[in-house]
Amino acid sequence: MTKYLSLITIFFFQSFICLGQSDLTEFIGGWKGELKDPESFHLTVNIDQIDPNRYSLRISNQMKEVFSSDFGTDNNQFRVAIDKQVSIYGTLDESMSVYTLFIKSGLLIYHIPIQKTGKGVYEGAWNIWMVKALSPPVVYLSVEEGGPGQLVAFPIFDDQRFTGTWAYNFKHNGNHLLFEDFKTGLSFDASLSTEQIDLTIKFAGTTLTHLRLEPYEGSFPQSPLYQETSSHYKIPQKMNDGWLVNSLDNAGIKPAPLRQMTDSIKAEALINTHSVLIAKDGELVYEKYFAGFDVSTPHDQRSASKSISSAVIGIAVDEGLFKSTAQNLHEFLPNKYAQVIQSDERKSKIDLHSLLTMSSGLDAIDFGITRNSVASEGNYQQSPNWLKTVIDAPMIHEPSTHTYYGSANPFLLGVALRSVTNEPVEYFMDKHLLRPLAISNYILQGDDTKSPYFGGGMYLQPRDMLKFGQLYLNNGIWKRKRIISKEWIQQSFKKHTTLENTDDQSEYGYLWWHHTYKVNGREITAIEARGAGGQYISILPDLNTVVVITSGNFNNGRFWQPELIIEDYILRAIVE
């Protein structure tokens, strides 16, 4: 169990409690309980206008009000700091009808759609665990020895649609074990006894729910529980999200291979597949969800959101915030870091182009080598200052001469963007990319400064992932509106380099992967956004098709499974 938890815990800051060794054995092991209210973490956000520049903010679940505060606005903007973990901020548009609202809680930046429901009255919903109700509402606690005389605990949910907590800051107060979730900002209070554990979960010091846990000797869930999904095809539902829908027949796609795919997913031959969506000729023609996932559940993108980072940089170039990708990195760094870059002849040549193509030359290699890379994602994310760790890493090559996949490269792009926008990066992303695509139910992962992390980790609904792919297939246009320049799309899709630390030496664009599928001797080119665990946005220009697949293969090595699904099932359905 400890090994499994260490895999999902990217950020793990240990602050252990100390007990006598005899005390530890009484509590170590598994514990299990059930929430009385599965919607305990589904919160309603209300904003009421008091006077022209004064508002009241209330956050509540079905049981109680958990936070309230009055606030003022400045140029239609506001910010309310709740505690060290949580802040709420946003803007009201010029029509005074829609709030752009963000909640920073822990590591995550939740975008909360707020709609006007009456005169001066606004309302929205915040799902802390990404889903409205946990199903099943079962909670486990793994209490473990963290070392001699030390105790740690990890909450685990039967509902695995949320990708887990990152527990840290363990403290002991009498018989209470206190800790926090670095990811969501929630705090936990476990009252320990040999017969039971009473677990209280809090937001900003206010109890959201509490439950009683009893000793449990079984195994903990590591993937979503299987839920029955029909193999019968249904035309996707038309929703108010911008997608036109059509049938497989009208799109000229054979249903039989897709039925075979669904049967293989249900039989767990294609394990941990969460969704498969297909858009053909600009219309959504196929949409299936598995393992409890559905149309409204945002899915962890992992590194697939690197391609979204590329789009945001492209928009910044289009807007003139960057003159070109040939600009050097040191132009956009705080002075003390710019000096480090400029003092090194090779580092001073790092430009935006080399960061977009993973060819900065820094010792920033995430995988595929036997040694420990200084600025690998696993290293800098566990350091107290991510930027310093990356900037101080040695150069191993001249920029733009060798390419190694490393998340530090897009991370630096996000740092550069912060220096040229006159607003928070999340505002810029929402205004110029996400809102024009009618994407509103999303979550950003923050970096160590709580600014959006460009190295990956966004949560998006699969239909919205498909929109992003369609935007690129359309050369930057969605619903007859240009969002990104055609020139940036072409540069992004260009085969700039080859990733030297991947098994198949993949060709690479501006944070986009190139791949060639083969069906009955025919080669089909794809440009793909890819994320750990099997998150794919696959653009197939020759077929005028976009495919989205989401998965949960984070720990079993089957991150490549979407390629199998595309080649053996989806392309057969389209081209055979």
Secondary structure, DSSP 8 states (H G I E B T S, - for coil): -HHHHHHH-SS-----EE--HHHHHHH-EEEEEE-S-TTTTEEEEEEEEEETTEEEEEEE-SS-EEEEEEEE-BTTEEEEE-SSSEEEEEEE-TTSSEEEEEEEETTEEEEEEEEEEETTEEEEEEETTSSSS-SS-EEEEEEEEEETTEEEEEEEES-TTS----EEEEEEETTEEEEEETTT--EEEEEE-SS-EEEEEEETTEEEEEEEEEEE-S----S--------S-------TTS-EE--HHHHT--SHHHHHHHHHHHTTSSTTEEEEEEEETTEEEEEEE-TT--TT--EE-GGGGHHHHHHHHHHHHHTTSSS-TTSBGGGGS-HHHHHHHHTSTTGGG-BHHHHHTT---BS---SSSSS--TT-HHHHTTSS-HHHHHHTS-B-S-TTT-----THHHHHHHHHHHTT-SS-HHHHHIIIIITTTT--S-EEEB-TTSSB-TTS--EE-HHHHHHHHHHHHTTSEETTEE-S-HHHHHHHHS--EE-TTSTT--EE-SS-EEEEEEETTEEEEEEEEEETTTEEEEEEGGGTEEEEEEE--SSSS-TTHHHHHIIIIIHHHHH-
